[in-house]
Amino acid sequence: MNSDIIYLDYAATTPVDPKVAQWMAGFLTLDGIFANPASRSHRLGWQAESAVEKARKQVAQLLNADTREIVWTSGATESNNLAIKGAAQARAGLGRHLVTSAVEHKSVLDSFAWLESQGFEVSYIQPNRHGVITPAALQQVLRPDTTLVSLMAVNNETGALNDLQALSAVAQVHGALMHVDAAQAAGKIALDLQQLPVDLLSVCAHKIYGPKGIGALFVRRQGAWVLPAQIHGGGHERGMRSGTLPTHQIAGMGLAFELAGASMLQEQQRIGDLAERFLAAVLKLPGVALNGDLEAKVPGIINLRFETVDAQMLMSALPQLAVSSGSACASASMAPSYVLQAMGLTQVQALNSLRFSLGRFSTVDEVERAVHLLKQALTKLVA
């Protein structure tokens, strides 16, 4: 990475851990395990299949799931599409009412928008002022014909943390399937799928120091329903997702999940200490406020509102900081964050907000330098 840039955009993507990159290199070239894992007629194919299944086990172990419940995809976006569209279609005969929230990732919202065009009805829950979806709010929108609830674990813009145990229990009692977008949660909070009554759960590698372009969907085996494929052509992944499996990416995701499981508690404590140091300094600056709540969030995602300066001008004045004005999936748009507006912020307040996110390779020195640069830029812009 450029030594003059401080990377504070871990919520958008994480750098691949060097151990993961080294491991992946062994699955690319002729002298490595490069074969098609579906080629079961020779030893090279068996070796590739073995690597894929080892990674499947590593992902399952972090989630405390059965390996047979892990389906490979190209990332959380595809996992969300497969889960939401597939579950809605599979249970359409039981009802065509679906539930999600107004602050979900675009891949979730756009999947529900497509289902609306196919004749489904969708209720969008509004979060509380901290960006959290409450069980009471979910209970209020459920109907006899509700067949699917899809709610994220951790919000990608604010870090707001939903109570999955309580939310999924509400859905389970009602008889609706529960899908969770856990892209921002895996490796940050404990996800025990033996305890959580969740039917579908999406994860990806690039938010957890693995490669881009690979993800997985947990599909609970006990369900009395079959998830129909959204991509056809070969019947891979037990008929749920066709396509040649990228062994190197899958192997990288597996190791990334294993490393995250081994270091999660210590890593989140360290990131929390860095976030506390950062917030203690920046919240003393005039006109700076936190969007969300300090308690009901993961520590590494910090969304700040600047009352006296334009956020785009502030970013331009901070070329040494890699930060964002919201979700990477919506970065092409200059529109104010729909997440922040759903939390009750005005358009101006949403436009004047920036996301700072910390991660595994963030340091005390970087945090202190970022605070200093931020202080300098604010002083210059309000002068």
FENMO-V428680 format. One record per residue. N is the residue number from 0. PSI is psi in whole degrees, -180 to 180 (NA if undefined). BURIAL is b if it has 9 or more other ideal C-beta (glycine too) atoms within 8 Angstrom, else e. Layout:
n: [N,N]
psi: [PSI,PSI]
burial: [BURIAL,BURIAL]
//
This chain:
n: [0,1,2,3,4,5,6,7,8,9,10,11,12,13,14,15,16,17,18,19,20,21,22,23,24,25,26,27,28,29,30,31,32,33,34,35,36,37,38,39,40,41,42,43,44,45,46,47,48,49,50,51,52,53,54,55,56,57,58,59,60,61,62,63,64,65,66,67,68,69,70,71,72,73,74,75,76,77,78,79,80,81,82,83,84,85,86,87,88,89,90,91,92,93,94,95,96,97,98,99,100,101,102,103,104,105,106,107,108,109,110,111,112,113,114,115,116,117,118,119,120,121,122,123,124,125,126,127,128,129,130,131,132,133,134,135,136,137,138,139,140,141,142,143,144,145,146,147,148,149,150,151,152,153,154,155,156,157,158,159,160,161,162,163,164,165,166,167,168,169,170,171,172,173,174,175,176,177,178,179,180,181,182,183,184,185,186,187,188,189,190,191,192,193,194,195,196,197,198,199,200,201,202,203,204,205,206,207,208,209,210,211,212,213,214,215,216,217,218,219,220,221,222,223,224,225,226,227,228,229,230,231,232,233,234,235,236,237,238,239,240,241,242,243,244,245,246,247,248,249,250,251,252,253,254,255,256,257,258,259,260,261,262,263,264,265,266,267,268,269,270,271,272,273,274,275,276,277,278,279,280,281,282,283,284,285,286,287,288,289,290,291,292,293,294,295,296,297,298,299,300,301,302,303,304,305,306,307,308,309,310,311,312,313,314,315,316,317,318,319,320,321,322,323,324,325,326,327,328,329,330,331,332,333,334,335,336,337,338,339,340,341,342,343,344,345,346,347,348,349,350,351,352,353,354,355,356,357,358,359,360,361,362,363,364,365,366,367,368,369,370,371,372,373,374,375,376,377,378,379,380,381,382]
psi: [149,126,-18,0,131,117,113,45,39,-23,-24,-48,156,150,148,132,136,-35,-37,-44,-42,-41,-42,-33,-24,4,21,-40,175,-33,8,-165,82,-9,166,123,-12,-3,89,12,-3,166,-35,-39,-39,-40,-42,-43,-39,-40,-40,-43,-31,-44,-38,-40,-39,-42,-45,-37,-39,-32,-4,55,168,139,-30,-6,4,120,126,141,-176,-1,178,-32,-47,-40,-44,-44,-46,-45,-50,-52,-43,-46,-41,-43,-40,-31,19,-29,-17,-17,156,26,130,155,135,-166,166,-6,19,166,152,-32,-29,-51,-41,-31,-42,-36,-40,-41,-34,-37,-16,9,3,156,134,133,132,110,137,140,169,-177,-13,0,11,142,122,151,-35,-39,-37,-45,-36,-29,-8,143,166,-29,15,124,-17,136,131,113,139,158,-49,129,135,-18,-36,-17,5,135,119,150,90,-38,-47,-43,-45,-29,-40,-46,-41,-46,-37,-23,10,147,148,120,139,127,107,24,-39,-2,-35,128,-9,-37,157,131,99,99,-1,-21,-35,125,61,138,-33,139,128,136,165,170,-34,-5,-1,32,30,-175,157,157,12,140,-172,157,124,128,110,132,-25,-8,138,50,160,130,113,142,149,-17,125,152,68,-21,27,169,52,35,1,-22,105,156,144,128,131,94,-42,-39,-41,-45,-40,-41,-41,-48,-38,-41,-38,-46,-40,-41,-35,-26,6,-49,-48,-39,-43,-31,-43,-44,-39,-39,-40,-43,-40,-42,-44,-49,-38,-33,-48,-29,-7,-15,145,135,16,131,155,132,115,-163,140,-27,-49,58,161,148,-27,-11,120,119,116,144,134,108,-23,-3,157,130,-38,-39,-38,-42,-39,-29,0,59,-17,-10,130,96,179,162,6,-153,140,-28,-17,17,-18,-15,141,6,150,152,125,-26,-50,-37,-36,-25,-5,0,151,169,-43,-45,-40,-40,-27,34,147,149,128,126,134,160,-163,-35,8,146,165,-42,-42,-41,-45,-39,-40,-42,-44,-45,-40,-42,-43,-46,-42,-42,-41,-41,-29,-5,NA]
burial: [e,e,e,e,b,b,b,b,b,b,b,e,b,b,e,b,b,e,e,b,b,e,b,b,b,b,b,e,e,e,e,b,b,b,b,e,b,b,b,e,e,e,e,b,b,b,b,b,b,e,b,b,b,b,b,b,b,b,b,b,b,b,b,b,b,e,b,e,b,b,b,b,b,e,b,b,b,b,b,b,b,b,b,b,b,b,b,b,e,b,b,b,e,e,b,b,b,b,b,b,b,b,b,b,b,b,b,b,b,e,b,b,b,b,b,b,e,e,e,b,e,b,b,e,b,e,b,b,e,b,b,b,b,e,b,e,b,b,e,e,b,b,e,e,e,b,b,b,b,b,b,b,b,b,b,b,b,b,b,b,b,b,b,b,e,e,b,b,b,b,b,b,e,e,e,b,b,b,b,b,b,b,b,b,b,b,b,b,b,e,b,e,b,e,e,b,e,b,b,b,b,b,b,b,b,b,b,b,b,b,b,e,e,b,b,b,b,b,b,b,e,e,e,e,e,e,b,e,b,b,b,e,e,e,e,b,e,e,e,b,b,b,b,e,b,e,b,b,b,b,b,b,b,b,b,b,b,b,b,b,b,e,e,b,e,e,b,b,e,e,b,b,e,b,b,b,b,b,b,e,b,b,b,e,b,e,b,b,e,b,b,b,b,e,e,e,b,b,b,b,b,b,b,b,b,b,e,e,b,e,b,e,b,b,b,e,b,b,e,e,b,e,b,b,b,b,b,b,e,b,b,e,e,e,e,b,b,b,b,b,b,b,b,e,b,e,e,e,b,b,b,b,b,b,b,b,b,b,b,b,e,b,e,e,e,b,b,b,b,b,b,e,b,b,b,e,b,b,e,e,b,b,e]
//
